[in-house]
């Protein structure tokens, strides 16, 4: 009998359809049955000995909520009847109503929570806490979609439990040591993270959109051409990278696509049509490694009159120092087309990019200066110093790609201007293990839309004291003056916009939520905090109107 190994994950949901992702223990037919008779089914496909299905379900009416169950070869496998799952309400598929309101929760950087009963060294998990709140009040407020903006798993920072599992499988004295090495070890990371009972139930009942960042593969992934050359010289990197891309495609990327996109995706068709899709998927990963510009991980989702563009800022990079860019030309054209398509068709334009566009001023100037050094503006000796510094200090955000920073800034201004401009253009980011709000100001021809950088991280991770100190200092007047000295040394041009911090920095395990209704927007930041004598709770730290 087939068993449910992972999932279900409710991934896509619009006014009439949804997709539900599962992993089964053997080949079978996965079926989703809703309480009113709506159903969908799909045969599993095989990758590296694992069996997955993405089940499309259609025929819904907008604005409805339906409990659902999952069956494998006719046997019900979800919901689970044992504790703690017996305490959770039924998983539901909620289709958006025909009005134009949407609630978007987002964050990034999540270490898997330790097993129940064990002390959590980094404090309560924000996703666990969100799940507990929704489960305790099923009819209350919940996100319409959850955006996970990178580092859903940590391939390079494994937990003690995972290290023990790895040690039983291979000799950890051989590279890559206690990091994951292949596809099977990646699947263990997803089990550890997504079998967490609260998170498992949450992802079964709230649709999710995901994009990778560096730790999904390795810290500083694609930070520079020199970095790529060095890591390719190791004997373990190729298998690690291919396994990372393959497992990302299976566990995260597929669910980002709509049913229509899935129906025309040639790789998805090829993997499903063969008894074992491992070779097809591996060939795709090889192609993505050899020629990244031929593969697009970015995607678009529309929620009524809210448009979300999730942008790949890792695999789409151009790393040659003389033509360095965050996005390759094809990716940049795609982003431009999506941002400018159908003027007047959206009230809110959300740009999901794991790496912040606007940083503390000192960090921005340091990254622009470092980019100039690495280009050789100050000679070979400074270039070597710059490369070492870039890797040590993670100087690889949009500011480290000056031409791309300027291009994105101009594109945001263009998309946010004119009589049919959206009310807001909001850049949603994570990565930097704290939260803040920054607002740009253009010297002239300011856009009509309200433009903000909204950064929220981590969902569940450590916050070293030096990060708190560094980012607090990075926004100060002294830091700004120091940054200008860096920029002057590198002969860096001034950014095309200025900006100021209008909220934060906030430190803790946290989530931001945008409530978008018509042309109004409300932003709330909540942190997961221990409560004496009770379960952790999400506590509102700040709430503000973004647009009226």
NUVO-279531 format. One record per residue (C-alpha): residue number from 0; residue in three letters; x, y, z. Coordinates in nm, 4 decimals. Example, Ala and Ser with C-alpha at 12.3 -4.5 7.8 and 13.67 -1.06 7.14 Angstrom:
# residues 2
   num   residu         xx         yy         zz
     0      ALA     1.2300    -0.4500     0.7800
     1      SER     1.3670    -0.1060     0.7140
***
This chain:
# residues 548
   num   residu         xx         yy         zz
     0      UNK     0.0000     0.0000     0.0000
     1      UNK     0.1279     0.3467    -0.0886
     2      UNK     0.1984     0.5765     0.2037
     3      UNK     0.2236     0.9546     0.2208
     4      UNK     0.5881     1.0433     0.2796
     5      UNK     0.5682     1.4235     0.2510
     6      UNK     0.2931     1.6772     0.2043
     7      UNK     0.0325     1.7583     0.1086
     8      UNK     0.1351     2.1092     0.0089
     9      UNK    -0.1341     2.3387    -0.1281
    10      UNK     0.0698     2.5348    -0.3811
    11      UNK    -0.1377     2.7168    -0.6399
    12      UNK    -0.4905     2.8504    -0.5916
    13      UNK    -0.6922     3.0895    -0.8057
    14      UNK    -1.0645     3.1524    -0.8383
    15      UNK    -1.1401     2.8173    -1.0000
    16      UNK    -0.8435     2.5790    -0.9602
    17      UNK    -0.5645     2.4623    -0.7320
    18      UNK    -0.2663     2.2275    -0.7229
    19      UNK    -0.1658     1.9984    -0.4367
    20      UNK     0.1865     1.8468    -0.4161
    21      UNK     0.2617     1.5131    -0.2471
    22      UNK     0.5368     1.2547    -0.2157
    23      UNK     0.4317     0.8892    -0.1927
    24      UNK     0.6262     0.5817    -0.0885
    25      UNK     0.5790     0.4025    -0.4215
    26      UNK     0.4221     0.4531    -0.7673
    27      UNK     0.0498     0.5195    -0.7382
    28      UNK    -0.2306     0.7539    -0.8327
    29      UNK    -0.2691     1.0533    -0.6031
    30      UNK    -0.6168     1.1956    -0.5661
    31      UNK    -0.7556     1.5057    -0.3955
    32      UNK    -1.1224     1.4912    -0.2972
    33      UNK    -1.3084     1.7971    -0.1727
    34      UNK    -1.6103     1.7950     0.0548
    35      UNK    -1.8508     1.9119    -0.2193
    36      UNK    -1.7422     1.6486    -0.4716
    37      UNK    -1.4732     1.8425    -0.6577
    38      UNK    -1.1722     1.6228    -0.7187
    39      UNK    -0.8538     1.5799    -0.9149
    40      UNK    -0.5988     1.3065    -0.9646
    41      UNK    -0.2522     1.2531    -1.1072
    42      UNK    -0.0155     0.9572    -1.1370
    43      UNK     0.3136     0.9878    -0.9531
    44      UNK     0.6374     1.0490    -1.1378
    45      UNK     0.9737     0.9135    -1.0263
    46      UNK     1.2985     1.0988    -0.9569
    47      UNK     1.5972     0.9255    -0.7941
    48      UNK     1.3819     0.6553    -0.6395
    49      UNK     1.1227     0.8985    -0.5001
    50      UNK     0.7633     0.9276    -0.6180
    51      UNK     0.5874     1.2624    -0.6492
    52      UNK     0.2613     1.4005    -0.7803
    53      UNK     0.1254     1.7481    -0.8384
    54      UNK    -0.2502     1.7085    -0.8409
    55      UNK    -0.4601     1.9678    -1.0283
    56      UNK    -0.8077     2.0299    -0.8893
    57      UNK    -1.0578     2.2446    -1.0793
    58      UNK    -1.4233     2.3408    -1.0958
    59      UNK    -1.4273     2.5707    -0.7942
    60      UNK    -1.6332     2.8854    -0.7591
    61      UNK    -1.4531     3.2016    -0.6457
    62      UNK    -1.4725     3.2890    -0.2796
    63      UNK    -1.5343     2.9368    -0.1487
    64      UNK    -1.3649     2.7204     0.1133
    65      UNK    -1.3578     2.3433     0.0794
    66      UNK    -1.2051     2.0858     0.3155
    67      UNK    -1.0121     1.8243     0.1216
    68      UNK    -0.8639     1.4800     0.1690
    69      UNK    -0.5782     1.3027    -0.0096
    70      UNK    -0.6008     0.9444    -0.1343
    71      UNK    -0.3272     0.7211    -0.2758
    72      UNK    -0.4624     0.4382    -0.4928
    73      UNK    -0.8007     0.4909    -0.3296
    74      UNK    -0.6813     0.4762     0.0321
    75      UNK    -0.7154     0.7918     0.2400
    76      UNK    -0.3776     0.9129     0.3683
    77      UNK    -0.4627     1.2720     0.4698
    78      UNK    -0.5655     1.4050     0.7129
    79      UNK    -0.3678     1.1984     0.9593
    80      UNK    -0.5654     1.0726     1.2559
    81      UNK    -0.2876     1.0435     1.5133
    82      UNK    -0.1568     1.3177     1.7446
    83      UNK    -0.0641     1.5941     1.6992
    84      UNK    -0.2459     1.6062     1.3632
    85      UNK    -0.5771     1.5026     1.5152
    86      UNK    -0.5838     1.8406     1.6898
    87      UNK    -0.5632     2.0387     1.3660
    88      UNK    -0.8719     2.1507     1.1723
    89      UNK    -0.9279     2.0026     0.8257
    90      UNK    -0.6990     2.1244     0.5505
    91      UNK    -0.8922     2.3446     0.3097
    92      UNK    -0.8660     2.4904    -0.0381
    93      UNK    -0.9799     2.8514    -0.0323
    94      UNK    -1.0354     3.0174    -0.3675
    95      UNK    -1.0029     3.3968    -0.3885
    96      UNK    -1.3243     3.5919    -0.4211
    97      UNK    -1.3962     3.8134    -0.7170
    98      UNK    -1.3218     4.1264    -0.5156
    99      UNK    -0.9699     4.2647    -0.5278
   100      UNK    -0.8458     4.2005    -0.1748
   101      UNK    -0.5510     3.9758    -0.0889
   102      UNK    -0.3437     3.9088     0.2208
   103      UNK     0.0229     3.8252     0.1546
   104      UNK     0.2568     3.6988     0.4293
   105      UNK     0.6282     3.6763     0.3552
   106      UNK     0.9687     3.6027     0.5053
   107      UNK     1.2859     3.4048     0.4462
   108      UNK     1.5630     3.2028     0.6082
   109      UNK     1.4228     2.9099     0.8036
   110      UNK     1.6243     2.6526     0.9902
   111      UNK     1.4146     2.3436     1.0569
   112      UNK     1.2621     2.3596     1.4046
   113      UNK     1.3859     2.0950     1.6511
   114      UNK     1.1517     1.8083     1.7431
   115      UNK     0.8714     1.8882     1.9845
   116      UNK     0.9867     1.8946     2.3443
   117      UNK     1.3446     1.9914     2.2612
   118      UNK     1.4750     2.3369     2.3469
   119      UNK     1.4853     2.5664     2.0455
   120      UNK     1.8206     2.7509     2.0530
   121      UNK     1.7001     3.0312     1.8253
   122      UNK     1.3541     3.0871     1.9704
   123      UNK     1.0063     3.0126     1.8382
   124      UNK     0.9597     2.9441     1.4689
   125      UNK     0.7387     3.2098     1.3060
   126      UNK     0.5772     2.9553     1.0715
   127      UNK     0.5011     2.7159     1.3565
   128      UNK     0.3484     3.0037     1.5489
   129      UNK     0.1419     3.1184     1.2510
   130      UNK     0.0125     2.7634     1.2099
   131      UNK    -0.0908     2.7468     1.5764
   132      UNK    -0.2791     3.0757     1.5480
   133      UNK    -0.4699     2.9685     1.2364
   134      UNK    -0.5465     2.6250     1.3824
   135      UNK    -0.6803     2.7866     1.6999
   136      UNK    -0.9173     3.0101     1.5006
   137      UNK    -0.9878     2.8482     1.1617
   138      UNK    -1.2452     3.1123     1.0705
   139      UNK    -1.0146     3.3983     1.1624
   140      UNK    -0.7530     3.5856     0.9666
   141      UNK    -0.5110     3.3854     0.7550
   142      UNK    -0.2859     3.4677     0.4592
   143      UNK    -0.4199     3.4127     0.1103
   144      UNK    -0.0654     3.3241     0.0089
   145      UNK     0.2649     3.2647     0.1845
   146      UNK     0.5781     3.3891     0.0068
   147      UNK     0.8973     3.2083     0.1092
   148      UNK     1.1784     3.4256    -0.0208
   149      UNK     1.4776     3.1951     0.0001
   150      UNK     1.6735     2.9566     0.2206
   151      UNK     1.3835     2.7161     0.2653
   152      UNK     1.6477     2.4525     0.3439
   153      UNK     2.0112     2.4897     0.4489
   154      UNK     2.2300     2.2537     0.2486
   155      UNK     2.5467     2.3930     0.4074
   156      UNK     2.4361     2.4377     0.7702
   157      UNK     2.2861     2.1079     0.8789
   158      UNK     2.1313     2.0317     1.2163
   159      UNK     2.2875     1.7934     1.4709
   160      UNK     2.0218     1.5339     1.3848
   161      UNK     2.0992     1.5592     1.0146
   162      UNK     2.4710     1.5321     1.0811
   163      UNK     2.4105     1.2095     1.2675
   164      UNK     2.2037     1.0815     0.9757
   165      UNK     2.4780     1.1813     0.7295
   166      UNK     2.7451     1.0137     0.9454
   167      UNK     2.5523     0.6873     0.9333
   168      UNK     2.5432     0.7137     0.5549
   169      UNK     2.9036     0.8161     0.4668
   170      UNK     3.2372     0.9287     0.6081
   171      UNK     3.2064     1.2937     0.7098
   172      UNK     3.5829     1.3373     0.6907
   173      UNK     3.5403     1.3394     0.3121
   174      UNK     3.4173     1.6583     0.1418
   175      UNK     3.1640     1.8093     0.1685
   176      UNK     3.1695     1.6862     0.5272
   177      UNK     2.8511     1.7548     0.7200
   178      UNK     2.6917     1.9406     0.4300
   179      UNK     2.4576     1.7592     0.1927
   180      UNK     2.6188     1.5888    -0.1054
   181      UNK     2.3497     1.4430    -0.3320
   182      UNK     1.9791     1.4261    -0.4132
   183      UNK     1.8955     1.1732    -0.1411
   184      UNK     2.0506     1.3968     0.1227
   185      UNK     1.8526     1.6934    -0.0090
   186      UNK     1.5311     1.4955     0.0358
   187      UNK     1.6267     1.4470     0.4001
   188      UNK     1.6441     1.8265     0.4436
   189      UNK     1.2901     1.8626     0.3107
   190      UNK     1.1669     1.5833     0.5378
   191      UNK     1.3273     1.7519     0.8365
   192      UNK     1.1786     2.0892     0.7503
   193      UNK     0.8347     2.0034     0.6099
   194      UNK     0.7431     1.7111     0.8365
   195      UNK     0.7392     1.9522     1.1301
   196      UNK     0.3695     1.9007     1.2269
   197      UNK     0.2723     2.2682     1.2443
   198      UNK     0.4497     2.3573     0.9214
   199      UNK     0.3155     2.0466     0.7473
   200      UNK    -0.0414     2.1428     0.8337
   201      UNK     0.0184     2.5113     0.7498
   202      UNK     0.1541     2.4297     0.4025
   203      UNK    -0.1416     2.1972     0.3447
   204      UNK    -0.3939     2.4762     0.3929
   205      UNK    -0.2239     2.8046     0.2867
   206      UNK    -0.1029     2.8372    -0.0752
   207      UNK     0.2678     2.9096    -0.1083
   208      UNK     0.5099     3.0663    -0.3565
   209      UNK     0.8835     2.9970    -0.3228
   210      UNK     1.2169     3.1077    -0.4658
   211      UNK     1.5660     2.9897    -0.3785
   212      UNK     1.8559     3.1830    -0.2298
   213      UNK     2.2147     3.0797    -0.1665
   214      UNK     2.1768     2.8394     0.1276
   215      UNK     1.9340     2.6271    -0.0721
   216      UNK     2.2562     2.5303    -0.2515
   217      UNK     2.5530     2.6830    -0.0623
   218      UNK     2.6497     3.0095     0.1056
   219      UNK     2.7590     3.2756    -0.1478
   220      UNK     2.6309     3.0703    -0.4410
   221      UNK     2.7351     3.2506    -0.7618
   222      UNK     2.8904     3.5417    -0.5788
   223      UNK     3.1543     3.5907    -0.8523
   224      UNK     3.3246     3.4289    -1.1503
   225      UNK     3.6320     3.3601    -0.9376
   226      UNK     3.4157     3.1905    -0.6744
   227      UNK     3.2590     2.9667    -0.9402
   228      UNK     3.6022     2.8759    -1.0797
   229      UNK     3.7304     2.7829    -0.7344
   230      UNK     3.4342     2.5698    -0.6343
   231      UNK     3.4210     2.3902    -0.9692
   232      UNK     3.7753     2.2726    -0.8992
   233      UNK     3.6460     2.0578    -0.6102
   234      UNK     3.5397     1.6980    -0.6754
   235      UNK     3.2095     1.7252    -0.4884
   236      UNK     3.0574     2.0486    -0.6225
   237      UNK     2.9010     1.9264    -0.9452
   238      UNK     2.6915     1.6585    -0.7761
   239      UNK     2.5913     1.9046    -0.5055
   240      UNK     2.4785     2.1692    -0.7547
   241      UNK     2.2913     1.9318    -0.9839
   242      UNK     2.1193     1.7708    -0.6858
   243      UNK     2.0286     2.1125    -0.5475
   244      UNK     1.8706     2.2240    -0.8758
   245      UNK     1.6912     1.8929    -0.9239
   246      UNK     1.5477     1.8880    -0.5726
   247      UNK     1.4478     2.2554    -0.6003
   248      UNK     1.2603     2.1851    -0.9237
   249      UNK     1.0727     1.8955    -0.7622
   250      UNK     1.0001     2.0363    -0.4178
   251      UNK     0.9634     2.4094    -0.4840
   252      UNK     0.9591     2.5213    -0.8463
   253      UNK     0.6862     2.2930    -0.9842
   254      UNK     0.4322     2.4196    -0.7356
   255      UNK     0.5016     2.7796    -0.8328
   256      UNK     0.3497     2.7177    -1.1775
   257      UNK    -0.0153     2.7489    -1.2709
   258      UNK    -0.2056     2.4527    -1.4201
   259      UNK    -0.1870     2.6176    -1.7632
   260      UNK     0.1907     2.6604    -1.7327
   261      UNK     0.2298     2.3007    -1.6187
   262      UNK     0.0291     2.1789    -1.9176
   263      UNK     0.2781     2.3369    -2.1591
   264      UNK     0.6014     2.2721    -1.9659
   265      UNK     0.8171     2.0321    -2.1735
   266      UNK     1.0305     1.9146    -1.8830
   267      UNK     0.7284     1.8352    -1.6680
   268      UNK     0.5812     1.6384    -1.9584
   269      UNK     0.9074     1.4504    -2.0174
   270      UNK     0.9502     1.3584    -1.6514
   271      UNK     0.5921     1.2329    -1.6264
   272      UNK     0.5973     1.0361    -1.9507
   273      UNK     0.8952     0.8168    -1.8615
   274      UNK     0.8983     0.5474    -1.5909
   275      UNK     1.1972     0.7228    -1.4291
   276      UNK     1.2453     1.0933    -1.4922
   277      UNK     1.5839     1.1167    -1.3216
   278      UNK     1.7870     1.1371    -1.6426
   279      UNK     1.5596     1.4010    -1.7965
   280      UNK     1.5715     1.6153    -1.4836
   281      UNK     1.9474     1.5723    -1.4461
   282      UNK     2.0012     1.6764    -1.8078
   283      UNK     1.7944     1.9869    -1.7377
   284      UNK     2.0055     2.0653    -1.4305
   285      UNK     2.3242     2.0202    -1.6359
   286      UNK     2.1884     2.2646    -1.8920
   287      UNK     2.0985     2.5129    -1.6175
   288      UNK     2.4550     2.4894    -1.4865
   289      UNK     2.6273     2.5152    -1.8250
   290      UNK     2.4059     2.7886    -1.9702
   291      UNK     2.1961     2.9550    -1.6982
   292      UNK     2.0380     3.1985    -1.9437
   293      UNK     1.8465     2.9119    -2.1079
   294      UNK     1.6500     2.8374    -1.7882
   295      UNK     1.4049     3.0678    -1.6138
   296      UNK     1.3290     3.0162    -1.2471
   297      UNK     1.1485     3.3506    -1.2127
   298      UNK     0.7703     3.3508    -1.2447
   299      UNK     0.4581     3.5624    -1.2224
   300      UNK     0.1450     3.5150    -1.0151
   301      UNK    -0.1656     3.7335    -1.0232
   302      UNK    -0.4003     3.7678    -0.7267
   303      UNK    -0.6892     3.9729    -0.8572
   304      UNK    -0.5413     4.3164    -0.9224
   305      UNK    -0.2199     4.2372    -0.7352
   306      UNK     0.0710     4.1222    -0.9518
   307      UNK     0.3588     3.9260    -0.7998
   308      UNK     0.6889     3.8852    -0.9846
   309      UNK     0.9257     3.6426    -0.8125
   310      UNK     1.2748     3.7122    -0.9427
   311      UNK     1.5691     3.4719    -0.9475
   312      UNK     1.8693     3.6643    -0.8140
   313      UNK     2.1016     3.3630    -0.7856
   314      UNK     2.1105     3.1474    -1.0987
   315      UNK     2.0371     3.4289    -1.3473
   316      UNK     2.3533     3.6272    -1.2722
   317      UNK     2.6165     3.7345    -1.5228
   318      UNK     2.9474     3.7042    -1.3361
   319      UNK     3.2107     3.8381    -1.5757
   320      UNK     3.3569     4.1357    -1.3880
   321      UNK     3.3361     4.3673    -1.6894
   322      UNK     2.9704     4.2888    -1.7644
   323      UNK     2.8534     4.1875    -1.4184
   324      UNK     2.4734     4.1819    -1.3800
   325      UNK     2.2211     4.0481    -1.1327
   326      UNK     2.0010     3.9317    -1.4235
   327      UNK     2.1101     3.8033    -1.7624
   328      UNK     1.9694     3.9970    -2.0621
   329      UNK     1.6816     3.7560    -2.1190
   330      UNK     1.5807     3.7636    -1.7542
   331      UNK     1.6021     4.1430    -1.7496
   332      UNK     1.3773     4.1635    -2.0571
   333      UNK     1.1275     3.9275    -1.8963
   334      UNK     1.1149     4.1383    -1.5802
   335      UNK     1.0670     4.4565    -1.7804
   336      UNK     0.7871     4.3056    -1.9881
   337      UNK     0.6050     4.1772    -1.6808
   338      UNK     0.6370     4.5029    -1.4883
   339      UNK     0.5148     4.7188    -1.7764
   340      UNK     0.2519     4.4859    -1.9233
   341      UNK    -0.1044     4.6140    -1.9463
   342      UNK    -0.0824     4.9559    -1.7798
   343      UNK    -0.3714     5.0000    -1.5397
   344      UNK    -0.4207     4.6247    -1.4937
   345      UNK    -0.2911     4.6083    -1.1360
   346      UNK    -0.3314     4.8151    -0.8219
   347      UNK    -0.0243     4.6698    -0.6497
   348      UNK     0.2989     4.5470    -0.8055
   349      UNK     0.5024     4.3172    -0.5803
   350      UNK     0.8616     4.2291    -0.6718
   351      UNK     0.9845     3.9286    -0.4784
   352      UNK     1.3649     3.9218    -0.4717
   353      UNK     1.5474     3.7302    -0.2010
   354      UNK     1.8165     3.9999    -0.1892
   355      UNK     1.7149     4.3534    -0.0851
   356      UNK     1.7262     4.6298    -0.3432
   357      UNK     1.7757     4.9048    -0.0826
   358      UNK     2.0237     4.8361     0.1977
   359      UNK     2.1618     5.0399     0.4880
   360      UNK     2.3666     5.3193     0.3305
   361      UNK     2.7031     5.1975     0.4548
   362      UNK     2.6397     4.8484     0.3202
   363      UNK     2.5253     4.9821    -0.0161
   364      UNK     2.8316     5.2015    -0.0584
   365      UNK     3.0653     4.9255     0.0591
   366      UNK     2.9208     4.6872    -0.1993
   367      UNK     2.9478     4.9419    -0.4824
   368      UNK     3.3078     5.0186    -0.3784
   369      UNK     3.3895     4.6492    -0.3611
   370      UNK     3.2458     4.5956    -0.7102
   371      UNK     3.4748     4.8691    -0.8425
   372      UNK     3.7779     4.7072    -0.6785
   373      UNK     3.6906     4.3660    -0.8217
   374      UNK     3.6551     4.5179    -1.1689
   375      UNK     4.0169     4.6263    -1.1392
   376      UNK     3.9512     4.9990    -1.1088
   377      UNK     4.2357     5.0286    -0.8562
   378      UNK     4.4663     4.7631    -0.9978
   379      UNK     4.5265     4.3908    -0.9532
   380      UNK     4.6270     4.4075    -0.5875
   381      UNK     4.3080     4.5874    -0.4890
   382      UNK     4.1090     4.3449    -0.7068
   383      UNK     4.2436     4.0461    -0.5131
   384      UNK     4.1645     4.2211    -0.1867
   385      UNK     3.8159     4.3033    -0.3132
   386      UNK     3.7417     3.9427    -0.4087
   387      UNK     3.8490     3.8131    -0.0678
   388      UNK     3.6416     4.0793     0.1047
   389      UNK     3.3378     4.0098    -0.1121
   390      UNK     3.3335     3.6449    -0.0084
   391      UNK     3.4088     3.7096     0.3586
   392      UNK     3.1474     3.9831     0.4024
   393      UNK     2.8771     3.8568     0.1621
   394      UNK     2.8932     4.1704    -0.0528
   395      UNK     2.6635     4.0443    -0.3275
   396      UNK     2.3285     4.2232    -0.3119
   397      UNK     2.1835     4.4499    -0.5814
   398      UNK     2.4314     4.7213    -0.4801
   399      UNK     2.7171     4.4857    -0.5732
   400      UNK     2.5833     4.4888    -0.9304
   401      UNK     2.5753     4.8678    -0.9867
   402      UNK     2.4390     4.8594    -1.3417
   403      UNK     2.1612     4.6230    -1.2346
   404      UNK     2.0793     4.8394    -0.9338
   405      UNK     2.0406     5.1419    -1.1587
   406      UNK     1.8371     4.9470    -1.4146
   407      UNK     1.5969     4.8137    -1.1496
   408      UNK     1.5630     5.1602    -0.9987
   409      UNK     1.4740     5.3091    -1.3382
   410      UNK     1.2320     5.0259    -1.4132
   411      UNK     1.0535     5.0697    -1.0799
   412      UNK     1.0155     5.4418    -1.1496
   413      UNK     0.8803     5.3717    -1.4978
   414      UNK     0.6349     5.1067    -1.3785
   415      UNK     0.5171     5.3350    -1.0992
   416      UNK     0.4598     5.6437    -1.3154
   417      UNK     0.1701     5.7736    -1.5187
   418      UNK    -0.2058     5.8019    -1.4828
   419      UNK    -0.2511     5.4230    -1.4832
   420      UNK     0.0292     5.3477    -1.2380
   421      UNK    -0.0361     5.1037    -0.9537
   422      UNK    -0.0914     5.2477    -0.6082
   423      UNK     0.2213     5.0738    -0.4803
   424      UNK     0.5384     4.9148    -0.6110
   425      UNK     0.6727     4.7052    -0.3238
   426      UNK     1.0033     4.5183    -0.3239
   427      UNK     0.9782     4.2160    -0.0891
   428      UNK     1.3071     4.0684     0.0309
   429      UNK     1.4760     3.8652     0.3018
   430      UNK     1.8316     3.7294     0.3421
   431      UNK     1.9765     3.9800     0.5919
   432      UNK     1.8351     3.8320     0.9173
   433      UNK     1.6454     4.1387     1.0253
   434      UNK     1.3474     4.3433     0.9097
   435      UNK     1.3153     4.7039     0.7996
   436      UNK     1.1235     4.9391     0.5723
   437      UNK     1.3082     5.1799     0.3412
   438      UNK     1.1563     5.4432     0.1150
   439      UNK     1.3356     5.5845    -0.1907
   440      UNK     1.3256     5.9432    -0.3103
   441      UNK     1.3939     6.0415    -0.6674
   442      UNK     1.5680     6.3744    -0.7319
   443      UNK     1.3170     6.4506    -1.0095
   444      UNK     1.0271     6.2841    -1.1890
   445      UNK     0.9287     6.0808    -0.8860
   446      UNK     0.6896     5.7930    -0.9602
   447      UNK     0.3224     5.8314    -0.8792
   448      UNK     0.3115     5.4981    -0.6958
   449      UNK     0.4263     5.4562    -0.3370
   450      UNK     0.7546     5.2680    -0.3590
   451      UNK     0.8982     5.0781    -0.0599
   452      UNK     1.1634     4.8203     0.0178
   453      UNK     1.0085     4.5720     0.2624
   454      UNK     1.2644     4.3334     0.4113
   455      UNK     1.1676     4.0523     0.6491
   456      UNK     1.4074     3.7865     0.7761
   457      UNK     1.4482     3.5407     0.9392
   458      UNK     1.1495     3.3138     0.9834
   459      UNK     1.3575     3.0920     1.2127
   460      UNK     1.7309     3.1471     1.2445
   461      UNK     1.9981     3.2932     1.4671
   462      UNK     2.0626     3.6659     1.5029
   463      UNK     2.4298     3.7115     1.6004
   464      UNK     2.5009     4.0262     1.8042
   465      UNK     2.7391     4.1642     1.5415
   466      UNK     2.4564     4.1615     1.2845
   467      UNK     2.2342     4.3621     1.5160
   468      UNK     2.5115     4.6099     1.5854
   469      UNK     2.6255     4.6317     1.2243
   470      UNK     2.2860     4.6938     1.0733
   471      UNK     2.1850     4.9445     1.3380
   472      UNK     2.5079     5.1326     1.2729
   473      UNK     2.4677     5.0972     0.8953
   474      UNK     2.1710     5.3372     0.8907
   475      UNK     2.3394     5.6064     1.1021
   476      UNK     2.4717     5.9423     0.9837
   477      UNK     2.8257     5.8383     1.0767
   478      UNK     2.7916     5.5220     0.8694
   479      UNK     2.6581     5.7221     0.5756
   480      UNK     2.9601     5.9495     0.5873
   481      UNK     3.1908     5.6477     0.6061
   482      UNK     3.0133     5.4922     0.3109
   483      UNK     3.0710     5.8030     0.1028
   484      UNK     3.4441     5.7679     0.1665
   485      UNK     3.4340     5.4109     0.0378
   486      UNK     3.2392     5.5242    -0.2680
   487      UNK     3.4841     5.8089    -0.3340
   488      UNK     3.7827     5.5728    -0.3170
   489      UNK     3.6191     5.3491    -0.5769
   490      UNK     3.5152     5.6454    -0.7967
   491      UNK     3.1589     5.5188    -0.7658
   492      UNK     2.8787     5.7309    -0.9058
   493      UNK     2.6029     5.8375    -0.6701
   494      UNK     2.2943     5.6152    -0.6738
   495      UNK     2.0071     5.7469    -0.8883
   496      UNK     1.7872     5.7631    -0.5788
   497      UNK     1.8318     5.8466    -0.2141
   498      UNK     1.6429     5.6552     0.0529
   499      UNK     1.5700     5.6584     0.4209
   500      UNK     1.4761     5.3957     0.6736
   501      UNK     1.1147     5.4466     0.7776
   502      UNK     1.0845     5.1409     1.0015
   503      UNK     1.3156     4.9120     1.1955
   504      UNK     1.5560     4.7548     1.2175
   505      UNK     1.3685     4.4746     1.3934
   506      UNK     1.5382     4.1543     1.5081
   507      UNK     1.3727     3.8213     1.5841
   508      UNK     1.1892     3.5364     1.4134
   509      UNK     0.9269     3.7230     1.2168
   510      UNK     0.6835     3.7594     0.9286
   511      UNK     0.5495     4.0602     0.7426
   512      UNK     0.1924     4.0637     0.6135
   513      UNK     0.0493     4.2930     0.3470
   514      UNK    -0.3272     4.3366     0.3340
   515      UNK    -0.4136     4.4762    -0.0096
   516      UNK    -0.7687     4.5947    -0.0708
   517      UNK    -0.8503     4.8082    -0.3716
   518      UNK    -0.5714     5.0653    -0.3878
   519      UNK    -0.5109     5.0568    -0.0141
   520      UNK    -0.2324     4.8624     0.1530
   521      UNK    -0.1679     4.7848     0.5193
   522      UNK     0.1643     4.6449     0.6429
   523      UNK     0.2070     4.4493     0.9662
   524      UNK     0.5217     4.2977     1.1192
   525      UNK     0.4779     4.0176     1.3724
   526      UNK     0.7376     3.8335     1.5783
   527      UNK     0.7171     3.4873     1.7335
   528      UNK     0.7679     3.5230     2.1070
   529      UNK     0.7560     3.2939     2.4066
   530      UNK     0.4594     3.3393     2.6379
   531      UNK     0.4973     3.2391     3.0002
   532      UNK     0.2832     2.9368     3.0733
   533      UNK     0.1600     2.9016     2.7149
   534      UNK     0.2491     2.8403     2.3547
   535      UNK     0.4520     3.0986     2.1591
   536      UNK     0.2453     3.3673     1.9928
   537      UNK     0.2820     3.6100     1.7054
   538      UNK     0.3029     3.9575     1.8535
   539      UNK     0.2422     4.2654     1.6402
   540      UNK     0.5504     4.4880     1.6488
   541      UNK     0.4327     4.7529     1.4053
   542      UNK     0.1410     4.8218     1.1752
   543      UNK     0.1134     5.1026     0.9243
   544      UNK    -0.0715     5.2189     0.6154
   545      UNK     0.1327     5.1888     0.2982
   546      UNK    -0.1370     5.3333     0.0722
   547      UNK    -0.4895     5.4570     0.1325
***
